[in-house]
């Protein structure tokens, strides 16, 4: 029994010696070459996280560019439509100015013939033409304006003369419409030419004496 115990103790001592023995150069090299799998996994996770953040930033940048492009396209469409509308209106104004002159000539001829009762047939034909011209103007949203008694407005009236009035109700009012005005879509296409009433101020004594001395 003592022999067995001594044998076991000897075996343990041999194992301890083997464990405590320094590694040979070949064994040390093999131990160094063994990879650290846990460290590699952490590095891969960090790398993937960084790549994911970069992709998210790129996606956000692309989304911002897309929204900006849509806004620019919408602004371009609005600007193109506005310019197209302005060009069309300009072309219409050029043509319609000529129609206005024709309407004026017809009206003057009509007023002249109304004073003469010997041209009934001609007057009827002239009325038909006059009505046709005004229908054309109305179709293109052109409205005549300018009536005696209207309040003078320099935005829509062109004062080509004035007349002194004693009636305060006629001061700054249209007394005579020399030429009608026309509106195109609520914009002044041609201002009305008018004569405006102004206050008839009595002469002062100094002015009267000066006149008498002369």
Residue pairs with C-beta under 8 A, 6 or more apart in sequence:
23 31
89 184
89 185
92 140
92 184
93 184
93 189
96 137
96 140
96 142
96 184
96 189
97 189
97 190
99 133
99 136
99 137
99 142
100 137
100 142
100 182
100 189
100 190
102 133
103 130
103 133
103 134
103 137
103 144
104 179
104 180
106 126
106 129
106 130
106 133
107 130
107 180
109 126
110 123
110 126
110 127
110 130
113 119
113 122
113 123
113 126
114 123
134 144
137 143
137 144
137 182
140 184
141 184
141 185
142 182
142 183
142 184
142 189
143 182
143 183
144 180
144 181
144 182
145 156
145 180
145 181
145 182
145 183
145 192
146 157
146 174
146 177
146 179
146 180
146 181
146 192
146 194
147 174
147 177
148 174
148 175
148 176
148 177
149 173
149 174
150 157
150 173
150 174
150 194
151 172
151 173
151 174
152 159
152 172
152 173
152 174
152 194
152 196
155 188
156 181
156 183
156 188
156 191
156 192
157 174
157 181
157 191
157 192
157 193
157 194
157 196
158 191
158 192
158 193
158 194
159 194
159 195
159 196
160 178
160 193
160 194
160 195
161 178
161 195
161 196
162 195
162 196
162 197
162 198
163 175
163 176
163 195
163 196
163 197
163 198
164 197
164 198
164 199
164 200
165 171
165 175
165 197
165 198
165 199
165 200
166 200
167 197
168 199
170 197
171 197
171 198
171 199
172 196
172 197
172 198
173 196
173 197
174 192
174 194
174 195
174 196
174 197
175 194
175 195
175 196
175 197
176 194
176 195
177 192
177 193
177 194
178 193
178 194
178 195
179 192
179 193
180 192
181 188
181 189
181 190
181 191
181 192
181 193
182 188
182 189
182 190
183 189
203 211
